[in-house]
Amino acid sequence: MPILTRKNPADQVPGRYGRYRSKFRSILQRLYCRRVDYIFAKEIVRTPEEIESASEVRSITPDDLFVLVAFAKEHNSQDVGAVRRLQYSHKKKYGGFIAFREKKIIGYGWYATAGATHPQLDFYGIELSPAEIFTFDFYLMPAARGHNTGTEFLRQAEKILHGLGYQRAICIIEESNRRSRLVHLRAGWREIGRRHVRQVAGRILLCRKRVRLSDPDWLR
């Protein structure tokens, strides 16, 4: 006598209602979604101990723009806004860091000081004191990642900032960027707050009563 078994509903092919429900859910996600972005900070109270590293980090100069754009086009081409952010940061005269290994560029990063305008500072409602800086757009080429290279980059940048007289660094890390959160934690950064971001119709961003249009460079 054959044994009758009941089919698991999860194993059944969804019918017309299931397909419509899936499409409706997908449309809703495009019309409205929300996330939590993290605010991290690092106290720069003393010069870090000497760092043994295979890489070297120095401040960005105006003459570095050409080589940085070429580097971004070669190693970060999947980020369509990378070159525009480099040009914007150069135009705004933000401070920055450039990392080398064996005299070849492996990464870069930027920072804004108190009084400077920056789209993320405005949107997330962050105000800097004269002793604070806001770091953003840190990037390491994929081949240079791992072996604590990102952590070493942050620590060497911190040493430069201490020499310039700054006492605290702040950054925003998007919820989806788990790798960046881990790297910052290893470098001694800590979470000091969160911002709830809501996106409506794929273009409108809301955060703490601030309403902005999204763009592929700074506000996504």
C-alpha positions as CSV (number, residue, x, y, z in Angstrom):
1,M,0.0,0.0,0.0
2,P,1.6,3.3,-1.0
3,I,2.4,5.8,1.7
4,L,0.7,9.1,1.3
5,T,2.8,12.2,2.3
6,R,1.6,15.8,2.6
7,K,3.5,18.3,0.6
8,N,5.3,21.1,2.4
9,P,3.6,24.4,1.3
10,A,7.1,25.9,1.1
11,D,8.1,23.4,-1.5
12,Q,5.1,24.1,-3.7
13,V,5.4,26.3,-6.8
14,P,3.6,29.6,-5.9
15,G,0.4,30.2,-7.7
16,R,-0.9,33.3,-9.3
17,Y,-1.6,34.9,-5.9
18,G,2.0,34.2,-4.7
19,R,3.5,35.7,-7.9
20,Y,1.4,38.9,-7.5
21,R,2.3,39.2,-3.8
22,S,6.0,38.9,-4.7
23,K,5.7,41.6,-7.3
24,F,3.8,43.8,-5.0
25,R,6.4,43.4,-2.3
26,S,9.1,44.3,-4.8
27,I,7.3,47.4,-5.9
28,L,6.8,48.5,-2.2
29,Q,10.6,48.1,-1.6
30,R,11.4,50.4,-4.5
31,L,8.9,52.9,-3.3
32,Y,9.9,52.9,0.4
33,C,12.8,51.4,2.3
34,R,14.7,52.2,5.5
35,R,18.1,51.6,7.0
36,V,20.3,52.5,9.9
37,D,23.6,54.2,9.3
38,Y,26.3,54.3,12.0
39,I,28.3,57.2,13.4
40,F,31.8,56.2,14.5
41,A,34.3,58.3,16.4
42,K,38.0,58.0,17.4
43,E,39.6,60.1,20.1
44,I,43.1,61.4,19.0
45,V,44.5,62.1,22.4
46,R,48.1,61.2,21.8
47,T,50.5,60.1,19.0
48,P,49.9,56.4,18.3
49,E,52.8,54.1,18.8
50,E,55.1,53.4,15.9
51,I,53.3,51.3,13.4
52,E,55.0,48.5,11.6
53,S,53.5,48.5,8.2
54,A,54.5,47.6,4.6
55,S,52.6,50.7,3.4
56,E,53.3,54.5,3.7
57,V,50.7,57.2,4.2
58,R,51.1,60.9,3.6
59,S,48.8,63.9,3.2
60,I,47.3,64.6,-0.2
61,T,48.6,67.5,-2.2
62,P,47.0,69.4,-5.1
63,D,49.4,67.7,-7.5
64,D,48.0,64.3,-6.6
65,L,44.6,64.7,-8.3
66,F,45.7,63.4,-11.7
67,V,47.2,60.2,-10.4
68,L,44.3,59.7,-8.0
69,V,41.8,60.0,-10.8
70,A,43.8,57.5,-12.9
71,F,44.0,55.1,-9.9
72,A,40.2,55.3,-9.3
73,K,39.4,54.6,-12.9
74,E,41.6,51.5,-12.9
75,H,40.8,50.1,-9.5
76,N,37.4,51.5,-8.5
77,S,35.6,51.6,-11.8
78,Q,32.5,49.8,-10.5
79,D,31.8,52.9,-8.3
80,V,30.4,55.4,-10.9
81,G,30.8,58.3,-8.5
82,A,34.4,57.7,-7.4
83,V,36.0,60.1,-9.8
84,R,33.4,62.8,-9.3
85,R,33.9,62.6,-5.5
86,L,37.7,63.0,-6.0
87,Q,37.2,66.0,-8.1
88,Y,34.6,67.5,-5.7
89,S,36.9,66.9,-2.7
90,H,39.8,68.5,-4.6
91,K,37.7,71.5,-5.6
92,K,36.5,72.0,-2.0
93,K,40.1,71.8,-0.8
94,Y,39.4,69.0,1.8
95,G,42.3,67.4,3.5
96,G,43.2,63.9,2.6
97,F,45.5,60.9,2.8
98,I,47.2,58.8,0.2
99,A,48.6,55.3,0.9
100,F,51.5,53.7,-1.0
101,R,53.0,50.3,-1.0
102,E,56.3,49.8,-2.8
103,K,55.9,53.4,-4.2
104,K,52.5,52.5,-5.8
105,I,49.2,53.9,-4.7
106,I,47.0,51.5,-2.9
107,G,44.3,53.8,-1.4
108,Y,43.2,57.2,-0.3
109,G,40.8,59.0,2.0
110,W,39.5,62.5,2.8
111,Y,38.4,64.7,5.7
112,A,36.5,67.9,6.3
113,T,37.2,70.3,9.1
114,A,34.9,72.6,11.2
115,G,33.2,75.3,9.1
116,A,33.5,73.2,5.8
117,T,30.4,72.3,3.9
118,H,29.8,68.7,3.1
119,P,26.6,66.9,1.9
120,Q,26.8,64.2,4.6
121,L,27.5,66.6,7.5
122,D,24.4,68.5,6.5
123,F,22.1,65.5,5.9
124,Y,23.1,63.6,9.1
125,G,23.0,66.7,11.2
126,I,26.6,66.6,12.4
127,E,28.3,69.7,13.7
128,L,32.1,69.8,14.2
129,S,34.1,71.6,16.8
130,P,37.5,73.2,15.7
131,A,39.2,70.1,17.2
132,E,37.2,67.6,15.2
133,I,37.3,66.4,11.6
134,F,34.9,64.3,9.5
135,T,36.5,61.5,7.5
136,F,34.9,60.1,4.4
137,D,35.5,58.2,1.2
138,F,38.3,56.0,2.4
139,Y,39.2,53.4,-0.3
140,L,41.7,50.6,-0.6
141,M,42.2,48.7,-3.8
142,P,41.0,45.1,-3.5
143,A,44.4,43.6,-4.0
144,A,45.7,45.5,-0.9
145,R,42.9,44.5,1.4
146,G,43.5,42.0,4.2
147,H,46.4,41.5,6.6
148,N,45.2,44.6,8.6
149,T,46.1,47.0,5.8
150,G,42.9,49.0,6.3
151,T,43.5,49.2,10.1
152,E,47.1,50.3,9.5
153,F,45.9,53.0,7.0
154,L,43.5,54.4,9.6
155,R,46.2,54.4,12.3
156,Q,48.8,56.2,10.1
157,A,46.1,58.7,9.1
158,E,45.4,59.3,12.8
159,K,49.1,60.0,13.4
160,I,49.0,62.7,10.7
161,L,45.9,64.2,12.2
162,H,47.4,64.3,15.7
163,G,50.4,66.2,14.2
164,L,48.0,68.7,12.8
165,G,46.4,69.3,16.2
166,Y,43.1,67.5,15.8
167,Q,41.6,65.6,18.8
168,R,38.7,63.7,17.4
169,A,37.7,62.1,14.1
170,I,34.1,61.2,13.1
171,C,32.7,59.2,10.2
172,I,29.5,57.8,8.9
173,I,29.4,54.1,7.9
174,E,26.4,52.8,5.9
175,E,24.5,49.8,7.4
176,S,25.5,47.6,4.4
177,N,29.2,48.2,4.8
178,R,30.0,45.6,7.5
179,R,33.7,45.3,6.4
180,S,34.3,49.0,7.1
181,R,32.7,48.8,10.5
182,L,35.0,45.9,11.4
183,V,38.1,47.7,10.2
184,H,37.3,50.9,12.2
185,L,36.6,48.8,15.3
186,R,40.0,47.2,15.0
187,A,41.6,50.6,14.7
188,G,40.1,51.7,18.0
189,W,37.0,53.6,16.7
190,R,33.7,53.2,18.5
191,E,30.0,53.7,17.6
192,I,28.6,56.9,19.2
193,G,25.2,57.1,17.5
194,R,22.9,56.0,14.7
195,R,20.8,57.7,12.1
196,H,17.6,56.2,10.7
197,V,17.3,56.9,7.0
198,R,14.2,56.5,5.0
199,Q,14.1,56.5,1.2
200,V,10.9,57.2,-0.6
201,A,10.3,56.6,-4.3
202,G,14.0,55.9,-4.8
203,R,14.9,59.6,-4.8
204,I,13.8,61.2,-1.6
205,L,15.8,60.7,1.6
206,L,14.6,61.6,5.1
207,C,16.7,61.7,8.3
208,R,15.8,63.6,11.4
209,K,13.3,65.9,9.7
210,R,15.8,66.6,6.9
211,V,14.6,66.0,3.4
212,R,17.1,65.6,0.6
213,L,17.2,64.2,-2.9
214,S,19.5,61.2,-3.2
215,D,22.5,61.3,-5.5
216,P,25.0,58.5,-6.5
217,D,27.9,60.3,-5.0
218,W,27.2,61.3,-1.5
219,L,23.6,60.5,-0.5
220,R,22.3,57.1,-1.4
